[in-house]
Amino acid sequence: MKAVFEIVDRYLEAGCCSALLYAPIDEDLTYRQTRRYTLDFEGDESAAADFVSKTLLDEVAQDLHQGEGGALSGYQFVIDYGMKPGALDLEKEAVVSYYEHLDGPAFQLNDLKIEQRVYVFGEGKANPDRFVSDICNRAIHTWSVIDGAN
């Protein structure tokens, strides 16, 4: 079974997209960044959700969204990017190690995928390829672009 959890910083406002890119852009575009965790597991789904909320979520400063649909709306496009299989992913190693040391978890974690999600907002026309080339490193990242205006 798979479950997707997206963690959104509650108090961070959208920032100028020029901060993401090597050269500033003329368009009036903003972005918000979230983190997505996709768990491939067997067993109790509520136990997997509890694991995420207790291990990865700061309940004071963050909100947790569960499900395939995005946590935010009104975007032009989204870039999801994460580490390629076999690339050093210290966060994934730490989460899996923590899970492996739990005493009798009610679910079996088979795999974990961690991605950054960048939502781009605004009225200007943005080229997702430019964002991908500046944000993602082809040697270590995989990515996908989701067209929006949701």
Beta strands, then each sheet from edge to edge (+ up, - down):
strand 1: 2-9
strand 2: 15-16
strand 3: 29-43
strand 4: 62-66
strand 5: 77-83
strand 6: 107-122
strand 7: 141-147
sheet 1: 2+ 3- 1+ 4-
sheet 2: 2+ 3- 6+ 5- 7+
end
